[in-house]
Amino acid sequence: QDDDTEEDIQRKLEAALKLEEDLEENEFQKALEREELLESSKQQVAPEPPVDWLATRRAALGARQENSSLAIPVVEHQLLEEKELLELLEYHRGVDIVVLHDDP
């Protein structure tokens, strides 16, 4: 290979540099494709927003109260008997209602 002239060496060097540039460009394109694929998969599998259970409950209760003709009027400072209190709590979907008496 001592027979190579400067022009041959220059040509080989340019070919090697071109090959290296092509390889770098190829790697860059592959990295871009992987990144695009990752972003598109993130967009396709976007997590659902959390359910606002309080808003859902309020909407359900609001619909129930609008449709209900059994709405009980509120009278301020009115003392309730035990039975009335239990009925009100049950009407408003109270569960496991226990009445504690002052004098056992």
Secondary structure in CASP SS format (residue, H / E / C, confidence):
PFRMAT SS
TARGET T0000
AUTHOR 0000-0000-0000
METHOD secondary structure of the structure
MODEL  1
Q C 1.00
D C 1.00
D C 1.00
D C 1.00
T C 1.00
E H 1.00
E H 1.00
D H 1.00
I H 1.00
Q H 1.00
R H 1.00
K H 1.00
L H 1.00
E H 1.00
A H 1.00
A H 1.00
L H 1.00
K H 1.00
L H 1.00
E H 1.00
E H 1.00
D H 1.00
L H 1.00
E H 1.00
E H 1.00
N H 1.00
E H 1.00
F H 1.00
Q H 1.00
K H 1.00
A H 1.00
L H 1.00
E H 1.00
R H 1.00
E H 1.00
E H 1.00
L H 1.00
L H 1.00
E H 1.00
S H 1.00
S H 1.00
K H 1.00
Q H 1.00
Q H 1.00
V C 1.00
A C 1.00
P C 1.00
E C 1.00
P C 1.00
P C 1.00
V C 1.00
D C 1.00
W H 1.00
L H 1.00
A H 1.00
T H 1.00
R H 1.00
R H 1.00
A H 1.00
A H 1.00
L H 1.00
G H 1.00
A H 1.00
R H 1.00
Q H 1.00
E H 1.00
N H 1.00
S C 1.00
S C 1.00
L C 1.00
A C 1.00
I C 1.00
P C 1.00
V C 1.00
V C 1.00
E C 1.00
H C 1.00
Q C 1.00
L C 1.00
L C 1.00
E C 1.00
E H 1.00
K H 1.00
E H 1.00
L H 1.00
L H 1.00
E H 1.00
L H 1.00
L H 1.00
E H 1.00
Y H 1.00
H C 1.00
R C 1.00
G C 1.00
V C 1.00
D C 1.00
I C 1.00
V C 1.00
V C 1.00
L C 1.00
H C 1.00
D C 1.00
D C 1.00
P C 1.00
END
